[in-house]
Amino acid sequence: MPKQKTHSGCKKRFRLTASGQVKFARPGKGHFLTKKSQSVKKKLRKGSYISGKNTQNIKTLLAK
């Protein structure tokens, strides 16, 4: 049976940590930043971790 290929979109958006968590950058930081308040932009700087069943789905797409 052939190996599963890594999903190109996922490998650009998600990273796996050493403990196995899936890390991602918050969306909404690309453009239209003049409309957003300073506090919103500050919150968008921090990354976050995916939890629950979604973690397993993304690990499958990353072929891990």
CHARMM-style PDB file with segment names, atoms N, HN, CA, C and O in Angstrom:
ATOM      1  N   MET     1       0.845  -1.185   0.000  1.00  0.00      PROA
ATOM      2  CA  MET     1       0.000   0.000   0.000  1.00  0.00      PROA
ATOM      3  C   MET     1       0.892   1.251   0.000  1.00  0.00      PROA
ATOM      4  O   MET     1       1.862   1.307   0.756  1.00  0.00      PROA
ATOM      5  N   PRO     2       0.577   2.263  -0.841  1.00  0.00      PROA
ATOM      6  CA  PRO     2       1.435   3.445  -0.911  1.00  0.00      PROA
ATOM      7  C   PRO     2       1.318   4.310   0.343  1.00  0.00      PROA
ATOM      8  O   PRO     2       0.342   4.240   1.089  1.00  0.00      PROA
ATOM      9  N   LYS     3       2.345   5.124   0.543  1.00  0.00      PROA
ATOM     10  HN  LYS     3       3.139   5.181  -0.063  1.00  0.00      PROA
ATOM     11  CA  LYS     3       2.353   6.038   1.690  1.00  0.00      PROA
ATOM     12  C   LYS     3       1.347   7.150   1.464  1.00  0.00      PROA
ATOM     13  O   LYS     3       1.035   7.513   0.330  1.00  0.00      PROA
ATOM     14  N   GLN     4       0.844   7.685   2.576  1.00  0.00      PROA
ATOM     15  HN  GLN     4       1.097   7.390   3.497  1.00  0.00      PROA
ATOM     16  CA  GLN     4      -0.082   8.809   2.479  1.00  0.00      PROA
ATOM     17  C   GLN     4       0.711  10.093   2.305  1.00  0.00      PROA
ATOM     18  O   GLN     4       1.707  10.316   2.995  1.00  0.00      PROA
ATOM     19  N   LYS     5       0.267  10.933   1.382  1.00  0.00      PROA
ATOM     20  HN  LYS     5      -0.541  10.751   0.822  1.00  0.00      PROA
ATOM     21  CA  LYS     5       0.966  12.185   1.137  1.00  0.00      PROA
ATOM     22  C   LYS     5       0.531  13.232   2.165  1.00  0.00      PROA
ATOM     23  O   LYS     5      -0.596  13.213   2.661  1.00  0.00      PROA
ATOM     24  N   THR     6       1.452  14.141   2.468  1.00  0.00      PROA
ATOM     25  HN  THR     6       2.367  14.157   2.066  1.00  0.00      PROA
ATOM     26  CA  THR     6       1.169  15.249   3.368  1.00  0.00      PROA
ATOM     27  C   THR     6       0.292  16.261   2.644  1.00  0.00      PROA
ATOM     28  O   THR     6       0.529  16.563   1.475  1.00  0.00      PROA
ATOM     29  N   HSD     7      -0.721  16.787   3.329  1.00  0.00      PROA
ATOM     30  HN  HSD     7      -0.914  16.542   4.279  1.00  0.00      PROA
ATOM     31  CA  HSD     7      -1.612  17.787   2.761  1.00  0.00      PROA
ATOM     32  C   HSD     7      -0.869  19.121   2.702  1.00  0.00      PROA
ATOM     33  O   HSD     7      -0.410  19.629   3.725  1.00  0.00      PROA
ATOM     34  N   SER     8      -0.755  19.684   1.494  1.00  0.00      PROA
ATOM     35  HN  SER     8      -1.129  19.271   0.663  1.00  0.00      PROA
ATOM     36  CA  SER     8       0.056  20.879   1.289  1.00  0.00      PROA
ATOM     37  C   SER     8      -0.456  22.081   2.087  1.00  0.00      PROA
ATOM     38  O   SER     8       0.338  22.851   2.627  1.00  0.00      PROA
ATOM     39  N   GLY     9      -1.776  22.240   2.163  1.00  0.00      PROA
ATOM     40  HN  GLY     9      -2.421  21.613   1.725  1.00  0.00      PROA
ATOM     41  CA  GLY     9      -2.344  23.357   2.912  1.00  0.00      PROA
ATOM     42  C   GLY     9      -2.085  23.240   4.400  1.00  0.00      PROA
ATOM     43  O   GLY     9      -1.854  24.241   5.078  1.00  0.00      PROA
ATOM     44  N   CYS    10      -2.122  22.023   4.906  1.00  0.00      PROA
ATOM     45  HN  CYS    10      -2.310  21.210   4.356  1.00  0.00      PROA
ATOM     46  CA  CYS    10      -1.901  21.802   6.340  1.00  0.00      PROA
ATOM     47  C   CYS    10      -0.460  22.027   6.740  1.00  0.00      PROA
ATOM     48  O   CYS    10      -0.189  22.569   7.811  1.00  0.00      PROA
ATOM     49  N   LYS    11       0.458  21.620   5.900  1.00  0.00      PROA
ATOM     50  HN  LYS    11       0.238  21.180   5.030  1.00  0.00      PROA
ATOM     51  CA  LYS    11       1.868  21.763   6.292  1.00  0.00      PROA
ATOM     52  C   LYS    11       2.285  23.230   6.345  1.00  0.00      PROA
ATOM     53  O   LYS    11       3.256  23.575   7.018  1.00  0.00      PROA
ATOM     54  N   LYS    12       1.547  24.106   5.630  1.00  0.00      PROA
ATOM     55  HN  LYS    12       0.758  23.826   5.083  1.00  0.00      PROA
ATOM     56  CA  LYS    12       1.834  25.538   5.686  1.00  0.00      PROA
ATOM     57  C   LYS    12       1.217  26.195   6.916  1.00  0.00      PROA
ATOM     58  O   LYS    12       1.722  27.212   7.392  1.00  0.00      PROA
ATOM     59  N   ARG    13       0.132  25.629   7.434  1.00  0.00      PROA
ATOM     60  HN  ARG    13      -0.278  24.803   7.047  1.00  0.00      PROA
ATOM     61  CA  ARG    13      -0.636  26.285   8.495  1.00  0.00      PROA
ATOM     62  C   ARG    13      -0.414  25.732   9.891  1.00  0.00      PROA
ATOM     63  O   ARG    13      -0.635  26.440  10.873  1.00  0.00      PROA
ATOM     64  N   PHE    14       0.017  24.490  10.000  1.00  0.00      PROA
ATOM     65  HN  PHE    14       0.196  23.915   9.202  1.00  0.00      PROA
ATOM     66  CA  PHE    14       0.108  23.844  11.310  1.00  0.00      PROA
ATOM     67  C   PHE    14       1.500  23.296  11.567  1.00  0.00      PROA
ATOM     68  O   PHE    14       2.206  22.888  10.644  1.00  0.00      PROA
ATOM     69  N   ARG    15       1.886  23.292  12.848  1.00  0.00      PROA
ATOM     70  HN  ARG    15       1.313  23.623  13.598  1.00  0.00      PROA
ATOM     71  CA  ARG    15       3.154  22.709  13.277  1.00  0.00      PROA
ATOM     72  C   ARG    15       2.878  21.775  14.437  1.00  0.00      PROA
ATOM     73  O   ARG    15       1.996  22.032  15.256  1.00  0.00      PROA
ATOM     74  N   LEU    16       3.629  20.695  14.505  1.00  0.00      PROA
ATOM     75  HN  LEU    16       4.345  20.486  13.839  1.00  0.00      PROA
ATOM     76  CA  LEU    16       3.508  19.772  15.626  1.00  0.00      PROA
ATOM     77  C   LEU    16       4.584  20.101  16.658  1.00  0.00      PROA
ATOM     78  O   LEU    16       5.747  20.298  16.306  1.00  0.00      PROA
ATOM     79  N   THR    17       4.196  20.158  17.928  1.00  0.00      PROA
ATOM     80  HN  THR    17       3.251  19.998  18.213  1.00  0.00      PROA
ATOM     81  CA  THR    17       5.162  20.381  18.990  1.00  0.00      PROA
ATOM     82  C   THR    17       5.764  19.043  19.403  1.00  0.00      PROA
ATOM     83  O   THR    17       5.322  17.985  18.953  1.00  0.00      PROA
ATOM     84  N   ALA    18       6.769  19.100  20.257  1.00  0.00      PROA
ATOM     85  HN  ALA    18       7.128  19.959  20.623  1.00  0.00      PROA
ATOM     86  CA  ALA    18       7.433  17.878  20.719  1.00  0.00      PROA
ATOM     87  C   ALA    18       6.492  17.010  21.539  1.00  0.00      PROA
ATOM     88  O   ALA    18       6.619  15.785  21.548  1.00  0.00      PROA
ATOM     89  N   SER    19       5.543  17.647  22.232  1.00  0.00      PROA
ATOM     90  HN  SER    19       5.440  18.641  22.224  1.00  0.00      PROA
ATOM     91  CA  SER    19       4.595  16.885  23.052  1.00  0.00      PROA
ATOM     92  C   SER    19       3.410  16.356  22.248  1.00  0.00      PROA
ATOM     93  O   SER    19       2.555  15.656  22.790  1.00  0.00      PROA
ATOM     94  N   GLY    20       3.357  16.691  20.939  1.00  0.00      PROA
ATOM     95  HN  GLY    20       4.053  17.259  20.499  1.00  0.00      PROA
ATOM     96  CA  GLY    20       2.304  16.160  20.082  1.00  0.00      PROA
ATOM     97  C   GLY    20       1.119  17.074  19.888  1.00  0.00      PROA
ATOM     98  O   GLY    20       0.137  16.688  19.254  1.00  0.00      PROA
ATOM     99  N   GLN    21       1.192  18.298  20.432  1.00  0.00      PROA
ATOM    100  HN  GLN    21       1.989  18.611  20.948  1.00  0.00      PROA
ATOM    101  CA  GLN    21       0.104  19.244  20.223  1.00  0.00      PROA
ATOM    102  C   GLN    21       0.242  19.869  18.844  1.00  0.00      PROA
ATOM    103  O   GLN    21       1.330  19.905  18.271  1.00  0.00      PROA
ATOM    104  N   VAL    22      -0.881  20.362  18.316  1.00  0.00      PROA
ATOM    105  HN  VAL    22      -1.765  20.332  18.782  1.00  0.00      PROA
ATOM    106  CA  VAL    22      -0.876  21.012  17.006  1.00  0.00      PROA
ATOM    107  C   VAL    22      -0.978  22.513  17.229  1.00  0.00      PROA
ATOM    108  O   VAL    22      -1.943  23.000  17.819  1.00  0.00      PROA
ATOM    109  N   LYS    23       0.028  23.244  16.749  1.00  0.00      PROA
ATOM    110  HN  LYS    23       0.811  22.849  16.269  1.00  0.00      PROA
ATOM    111  CA  LYS    23       0.100  24.682  16.941  1.00  0.00      PROA
ATOM    112  C   LYS    23      -0.268  25.378  15.637  1.00  0.00      PROA
ATOM    113  O   LYS    23       0.063  24.890  14.556  1.00  0.00      PROA
ATOM    114  N   PHE    24      -0.958  26.528  15.737  1.00  0.00      PROA
ATOM    115  HN  PHE    24      -1.227  26.924  16.615  1.00  0.00      PROA
ATOM    116  CA  PHE    24      -1.318  27.287  14.546  1.00  0.00      PROA
ATOM    117  C   PHE    24      -1.320  28.770  14.866  1.00  0.00      PROA
ATOM    118  O   PHE    24      -1.430  29.170  16.025  1.00  0.00      PROA
ATOM    119  N   ALA    25      -1.196  29.576  13.829  1.00  0.00      PROA
ATOM    120  HN  ALA    25      -1.106  29.251  12.888  1.00  0.00      PROA
ATOM    121  CA  ALA    25      -1.254  31.034  13.972  1.00  0.00      PROA
ATOM    122  C   ALA    25      -2.696  31.468  13.796  1.00  0.00      PROA
ATOM    123  O   ALA    25      -3.426  30.926  12.966  1.00  0.00      PROA
ATOM    124  N   ARG    26      -3.093  32.443  14.578  1.00  0.00      PROA
ATOM    125  HN  ARG    26      -2.499  32.883  15.252  1.00  0.00      PROA
ATOM    126  CA  ARG    26      -4.459  32.952  14.489  1.00  0.00      PROA
ATOM    127  C   ARG    26      -4.702  33.624  13.140  1.00  0.00      PROA
ATOM    128  O   ARG    26      -3.858  34.389  12.675  1.00  0.00      PROA
ATOM    129  N   PRO    27      -5.839  33.352  12.506  1.00  0.00      PROA
ATOM    130  CA  PRO    27      -6.133  34.021  11.236  1.00  0.00      PROA
ATOM    131  C   PRO    27      -6.613  35.456  11.459  1.00  0.00      PROA
ATOM    132  O   PRO    27      -7.018  35.813  12.565  1.00  0.00      PROA
ATOM    133  N   GLY    28      -6.568  36.269  10.419  1.00  0.00      PROA
ATOM    134  HN  GLY    28      -6.239  35.979   9.520  1.00  0.00      PROA
ATOM    135  CA  GLY    28      -7.080  37.633  10.507  1.00  0.00      PROA
ATOM    136  C   GLY    28      -5.996  38.667  10.688  1.00  0.00      PROA
ATOM    137  O   GLY    28      -6.282  39.793  11.096  1.00  0.00      PROA
ATOM    138  N   LYS    29      -4.740  38.309  10.390  1.00  0.00      PROA
ATOM    139  HN  LYS    29      -4.507  37.395  10.059  1.00  0.00      PROA
ATOM    140  CA  LYS    29      -3.630  39.227  10.590  1.00  0.00      PROA
ATOM    141  C   LYS    29      -3.057  39.733   9.277  1.00  0.00      PROA
ATOM    142  O   LYS    29      -2.057  40.451   9.269  1.00  0.00      PROA
ATOM    143  N   GLY    30      -3.679  39.366   8.178  1.00  0.00      PROA
ATOM    144  HN  GLY    30      -4.491  38.782   8.185  1.00  0.00      PROA
ATOM    145  CA  GLY    30      -3.091  39.649   6.880  1.00  0.00      PROA
ATOM    146  C   GLY    30      -3.312  41.067   6.382  1.00  0.00      PROA
ATOM    147  O   GLY    30      -2.359  41.738   5.985  1.00  0.00      PROA
ATOM    148  N   HSD    31      -4.540  41.527   6.396  1.00  0.00      PROA
ATOM    149  HN  HSD    31      -5.314  40.982   6.718  1.00  0.00      PROA
ATOM    150  CA  HSD    31      -4.846  42.854   5.880  1.00  0.00      PROA
ATOM    151  C   HSD    31      -6.073  43.394   6.609  1.00  0.00      PROA
ATOM    152  O   HSD    31      -6.632  42.716   7.471  1.00  0.00      PROA
ATOM    153  N   PHE    32      -6.491  44.606   6.267  1.00  0.00      PROA
ATOM    154  HN  PHE    32      -6.036  45.157   5.567  1.00  0.00      PROA
ATOM    155  CA  PHE    32      -7.563  45.337   6.965  1.00  0.00      PROA
ATOM    156  C   PHE    32      -7.223  45.540   8.440  1.00  0.00      PROA
ATOM    157  O   PHE    32      -8.087  45.423   9.310  1.00  0.00      PROA
ATOM    158  N   LEU    33      -5.970  45.842   8.704  1.00  0.00      PROA
ATOM    159  HN  LEU    33      -5.269  45.937   7.998  1.00  0.00      PROA
ATOM    160  CA  LEU    33      -5.550  45.989  10.096  1.00  0.00      PROA
ATOM    161  C   LEU    33      -5.883  47.363  10.658  1.00  0.00      PROA
ATOM    162  O   LEU    33      -5.870  47.545  11.876  1.00  0.00      PROA
ATOM    163  N   THR    34      -6.182  48.340   9.794  1.00  0.00      PROA
ATOM    164  HN  THR    34      -6.193  48.192   8.806  1.00  0.00      PROA
ATOM    165  CA  THR    34      -6.504  49.678  10.297  1.00  0.00      PROA
ATOM    166  C   THR    34      -7.866  49.692  10.986  1.00  0.00      PROA
ATOM    167  O   THR    34      -8.107  50.518  11.866  1.00  0.00      PROA
ATOM    168  N   LYS    35      -8.748  48.793  10.595  1.00  0.00      PROA
ATOM    169  HN  LYS    35      -8.552  48.122   9.880  1.00  0.00      PROA
ATOM    170  CA  LYS    35     -10.085  48.723  11.201  1.00  0.00      PROA
ATOM    171  C   LYS    35     -10.045  48.074  12.574  1.00  0.00      PROA
ATOM    172  O   LYS    35     -10.913  48.330  13.409  1.00  0.00      PROA
ATOM    173  N   LYS    36      -9.039  47.233  12.815  1.00  0.00      PROA
ATOM    174  HN  LYS    36      -8.334  47.026  12.137  1.00  0.00      PROA
ATOM    175  CA  LYS    36      -9.002  46.447  14.040  1.00  0.00      PROA
ATOM    176  C   LYS    36      -8.336  47.232  15.157  1.00  0.00      PROA
ATOM    177  O   LYS    36      -7.393  47.991  14.935  1.00  0.00      PROA
ATOM    178  N   SER    37      -8.846  47.031  16.351  1.00  0.00      PROA
ATOM    179  HN  SER    37      -9.613  46.415  16.531  1.00  0.00      PROA
ATOM    180  CA  SER    37      -8.294  47.745  17.496  1.00  0.00      PROA
ATOM    181  C   SER    37      -6.933  47.175  17.871  1.00  0.00      PROA
ATOM    182  O   SER    37      -6.566  46.073  17.465  1.00  0.00      PROA
ATOM    183  N   GLN    38      -6.192  47.958  18.660  1.00  0.00      PROA
ATOM    184  HN  GLN    38      -6.490  48.853  18.990  1.00  0.00      PROA
ATOM    185  CA  GLN    38      -4.854  47.538  19.066  1.00  0.00      PROA
ATOM    186  C   GLN    38      -4.914  46.262  19.900  1.00  0.00      PROA
ATOM    187  O   GLN    38      -4.045  45.398  19.783  1.00  0.00      PROA
ATOM    188  N   SER    39      -5.942  46.143  20.742  1.00  0.00      PROA
ATOM    189  HN  SER    39      -6.648  46.844  20.838  1.00  0.00      PROA
ATOM    190  CA  SER    39      -6.056  44.956  21.598  1.00  0.00      PROA
ATOM    191  C   SER    39      -6.347  43.703  20.783  1.00  0.00      PROA
ATOM    192  O   SER    39      -5.848  42.625  21.106  1.00  0.00      PROA
ATOM    193  N   VAL    40      -7.147  43.834  19.735  1.00  0.00      PROA
ATOM    194  HN  VAL    40      -7.552  44.710  19.473  1.00  0.00      PROA
ATOM    195  CA  VAL    40      -7.445  42.696  18.865  1.00  0.00      PROA
ATOM    196  C   VAL    40      -6.184  42.253  18.141  1.00  0.00      PROA
ATOM    197  O   VAL    40      -5.907  41.057  18.048  1.00  0.00      PROA
ATOM    198  N   LYS    41      -5.413  43.214  17.625  1.00  0.00      PROA
ATOM    199  HN  LYS    41      -5.637  44.186  17.700  1.00  0.00      PROA
ATOM    200  CA  LYS    41      -4.182  42.882  16.914  1.00  0.00      PROA
ATOM    201  C   LYS    41      -3.161  42.248  17.853  1.00  0.00      PROA
ATOM    202  O   LYS    41      -2.391  41.381  17.441  1.00  0.00      PROA
ATOM    203  N   LYS    42      -3.154  42.672  19.090  1.00  0.00      PROA
ATOM    204  HN  LYS    42      -3.780  43.377  19.425  1.00  0.00      PROA
ATOM    205  CA  LYS    42      -2.241  42.104  20.084  1.00  0.00      PROA
ATOM    206  C   LYS    42      -2.598  40.651  20.369  1.00  0.00      PROA
ATOM    207  O   LYS    42      -1.716  39.808  20.533  1.00  0.00      PROA
ATOM    208  N   LYS    43      -3.904  40.361  20.427  1.00  0.00      PROA
ATOM    209  HN  LYS    43      -4.621  41.045  20.294  1.00  0.00      PROA
ATOM    210  CA  LYS    43      -4.352  38.982  20.668  1.00  0.00      PROA
ATOM    211  C   LYS    43      -4.044  38.078  19.482  1.00  0.00      PROA
ATOM    212  O   LYS    43      -3.774  36.889  19.655  1.00  0.00      PROA
ATOM    213  N   LEU    44      -4.084  38.641  18.276  1.00  0.00      PROA
ATOM    214  HN  LEU    44      -4.303  39.607  18.135  1.00  0.00      PROA
ATOM    215  CA  LEU    44      -3.813  37.857  17.072  1.00  0.00      PROA
ATOM    216  C   LEU    44      -2.344  37.458  16.950  1.00  0.00      PROA
ATOM    217  O   LEU    44      -2.015  36.513  16.232  1.00  0.00      PROA
ATOM    218  N   ARG    45      -1.463  38.170  17.647  1.00  0.00      PROA
ATOM    219  HN  ARG    45      -1.731  38.937  18.230  1.00  0.00      PROA
ATOM    220  CA  ARG    45      -0.035  37.858  17.565  1.00  0.00      PROA
ATOM    221  C   ARG    45       0.290  36.501  18.161  1.00  0.00      PROA
ATOM    222  O   ARG    45       1.153  35.781  17.658  1.00  0.00      PROA
ATOM    223  N   LYS    46      -0.401  36.160  19.227  1.00  0.00      PROA
ATOM    224  HN  LYS    46      -1.101  36.744  19.636  1.00  0.00      PROA
ATOM    225  CA  LYS    46      -0.127  34.884  19.891  1.00  0.00      PROA
ATOM    226  C   LYS    46      -0.718  33.743  19.082  1.00  0.00      PROA
ATOM    227  O   LYS    46      -1.807  33.858  18.520  1.00  0.00      PROA
ATOM    228  N   GLY    47       0.012  32.646  19.031  1.00  0.00      PROA
ATOM    229  HN  GLY    47       0.897  32.552  19.488  1.00  0.00      PROA
ATOM    230  CA  GLY    47      -0.500  31.452  18.391  1.00  0.00      PROA
ATOM    231  C   GLY    47      -1.434  30.722  19.338  1.00  0.00      PROA
ATOM    232  O   GLY    47      -1.686  31.188  20.449  1.00  0.00      PROA
ATOM    233  N   SER    48      -1.940  29.596  18.912  1.00  0.00      PROA
ATOM    234  HN  SER    48      -1.735  29.217  18.010  1.00  0.00      PROA
ATOM    235  CA  SER    48      -2.830  28.820  19.756  1.00  0.00      PROA
ATOM    236  C   SER    48      -2.678  27.346  19.408  1.00  0.00      PROA
ATOM    237  O   SER    48      -2.004  26.984  18.443  1.00  0.00      PROA
ATOM    238  N   TYR    49      -3.318  26.506  20.213  1.00  0.00      PROA
ATOM    239  HN  TYR    49      -3.865  26.800  20.996  1.00  0.00      PROA
ATOM    240  CA  TYR    49      -3.243  25.063  20.010  1.00  0.00      PROA
ATOM    241  C   TYR    49      -4.625  24.518  19.696  1.00  0.00      PROA
ATOM    242  O   TYR    49      -5.628  25.004  20.217  1.00  0.00      PROA
ATOM    243  N   ILE    50      -4.669  23.514  18.847  1.00  0.00      PROA
ATOM    244  HN  ILE    50      -3.854  23.120  18.424  1.00  0.00      PROA
ATOM    245  CA  ILE    50      -5.930  22.880  18.480  1.00  0.00      PROA
ATOM    246  C   ILE    50      -6.198  21.764  19.480  1.00  0.00      PROA
ATOM    247  O   ILE    50      -5.289  21.044  19.892  1.00  0.00      PROA
ATOM    248  N   SER    51      -7.465  21.637  19.862  1.00  0.00      PROA
ATOM    249  HN  SER    51      -8.204  22.223  19.528  1.00  0.00      PROA
ATOM    250  CA  SER    51      -7.801  20.637  20.871  1.00  0.00      PROA
ATOM    251  C   SER    51      -8.866  19.687  20.346  1.00  0.00      PROA
ATOM    252  O   SER    51      -9.535  19.960  19.350  1.00  0.00      PROA
ATOM    253  N   GLY    52      -9.003  18.584  21.029  1.00  0.00      PROA
ATOM    254  HN  GLY    52      -8.460  18.361  21.839  1.00  0.00      PROA
ATOM    255  CA  GLY    52     -10.076  17.636  20.732  1.00  0.00      PROA
ATOM    256  C   GLY    52      -9.836  16.805  19.493  1.00  0.00      PROA
ATOM    257  O   GLY    52      -8.699  16.500  19.132  1.00  0.00      PROA
ATOM    258  N   LYS    53     -10.930  16.447  18.853  1.00  0.00      PROA
ATOM    259  HN  LYS    53     -11.854  16.695  19.146  1.00  0.00      PROA
ATOM    260  CA  LYS    53     -10.904  15.564  17.690  1.00  0.00      PROA
ATOM    261  C   LYS    53     -10.176  16.210  16.513  1.00  0.00      PROA
ATOM    262  O   LYS    53      -9.614  15.507  15.674  1.00  0.00      PROA
ATOM    263  N   ASN    54     -10.182  17.545  16.445  1.00  0.00      PROA
ATOM    264  HN  ASN    54     -10.639  18.116  17.127  1.00  0.00      PROA
ATOM    265  CA  ASN    54      -9.517  18.231  15.341  1.00  0.00      PROA
ATOM    266  C   ASN    54      -8.024  17.939  15.302  1.00  0.00      PROA
ATOM    267  O   ASN    54      -7.424  17.912  14.227  1.00  0.00      PROA
ATOM    268  N   THR    55      -7.419  17.719  16.470  1.00  0.00      PROA
ATOM    269  HN  THR    55      -7.906  17.741  17.343  1.00  0.00      PROA
ATOM    270  CA  THR    55      -5.997  17.390  16.532  1.00  0.00      PROA
ATOM    271  C   THR    55      -5.713  16.119  15.746  1.00  0.00      PROA
ATOM    272  O   THR    55      -4.760  16.062  14.968  1.00  0.00      PROA
ATOM    273  N   GLN    56      -6.533  15.113  15.949  1.00  0.00      PROA
ATOM    274  HN  GLN    56      -7.307  15.160  16.581  1.00  0.00      PROA
ATOM    275  CA  GLN    56      -6.336  13.835  15.255  1.00  0.00      PROA
ATOM    276  C   GLN    56      -6.513  13.993  13.752  1.00  0.00      PROA
ATOM    277  O   GLN    56      -5.776  13.387  12.973  1.00  0.00      PROA
ATOM    278  N   ASN    57      -7.488  14.805  13.336  1.00  0.00      PROA
ATOM    279  HN  ASN    57      -8.087  15.297  13.969  1.00  0.00      PROA
ATOM    280  CA  ASN    57      -7.721  15.027  11.907  1.00  0.00      PROA
ATOM    281  C   ASN    57      -6.518  15.690  11.241  1.00  0.00      PROA
ATOM    282  O   ASN    57      -6.126  15.313  10.137  1.00  0.00      PROA
ATOM    283  N   ILE    58      -5.941  16.670  11.911  1.00  0.00      PROA
ATOM    284  HN  ILE    58      -6.260  16.976  12.808  1.00  0.00      PROA
ATOM    285  CA  ILE    58      -4.809  17.393  11.335  1.00  0.00      PROA
ATOM    286  C   ILE    58      -3.571  16.529  11.315  1.00  0.00      PROA
ATOM    287  O   ILE    58      -2.787  16.601  10.369  1.00  0.00      PROA
ATOM    288  N   LYS    59      -3.373  15.709  12.341  1.00  0.00      PROA
ATOM    289  HN  LYS    59      -4.010  15.651  13.110  1.00  0.00      PROA
ATOM    290  CA  LYS    59      -2.228  14.792  12.339  1.00  0.00      PROA
ATOM    291  C   LYS    59      -2.328  13.803  11.184  1.00  0.00      PROA
ATOM    292  O   LYS    59      -1.316  13.419  10.598  1.00  0.00      PROA
ATOM    293  N   THR    60      -3.549  13.394  10.860  1.00  0.00      PROA
ATOM    294  HN  THR    60      -4.371  13.705  11.337  1.00  0.00      PROA
ATOM    295  CA  THR    60      -3.753  12.510   9.709  1.00  0.00      PROA
ATOM    296  C   THR    60      -3.384  13.196   8.415  1.00  0.00      PROA
ATOM    297  O   THR    60      -2.749  12.600   7.545  1.00  0.00      PROA
ATOM    298  N   LEU    61      -3.790  14.481   8.282  1.00  0.00      PROA
ATOM    299  HN  LEU    61      -4.306  14.965   8.988  1.00  0.00      PROA
ATOM    300  CA  LEU    61      -3.467  15.232   7.075  1.00  0.00      PROA
ATOM    301  C   LEU    61      -1.965  15.513   6.973  1.00  0.00      PROA
ATOM    302  O   LEU    61      -1.422  15.626   5.874  1.00  0.00      PROA
ATOM    303  N   LEU    62      -1.299  15.625   8.129  1.00  0.00      PROA
ATOM    304  HN  LEU    62      -1.740  15.534   9.021  1.00  0.00      PROA
ATOM    305  CA  LEU    62       0.149  15.832   8.121  1.00  0.00      PROA
ATOM    306  C   LEU    62       0.907  14.524   7.974  1.00  0.00      PROA
ATOM    307  O   LEU    62       2.137  14.519   7.930  1.00  0.00      PROA
ATOM    308  N   ALA    63       0.187  13.422   7.900  1.00  0.00      PROA
ATOM    309  HN  ALA    63      -0.812  13.425   7.936  1.00  0.00      PROA
ATOM    310  CA  ALA    63       0.767  12.077   7.758  1.00  0.00      PROA
ATOM    311  C   ALA    63       1.714  11.744   8.912  1.00  0.00      PROA
ATOM    312  O   ALA    63       2.813  11.233   8.697  1.00  0.00      PROA
ATOM    313  N   LYS    64       1.276  12.037  10.134  1.00  0.00      PROA
ATOM    314  HN  LYS    64       0.383  12.452  10.309  1.00  0.00      PROA
ATOM    315  CA  LYS    64       2.078  11.745  11.335  1.00  0.00      PROA
ATOM    316  C   LYS    64       1.391  10.681  12.164  1.00  0.00      PROA
ATOM    317  OT1 LYS    64       1.902  10.292  13.215  1.00  0.00      PROA
TER     318      LYS     64
END
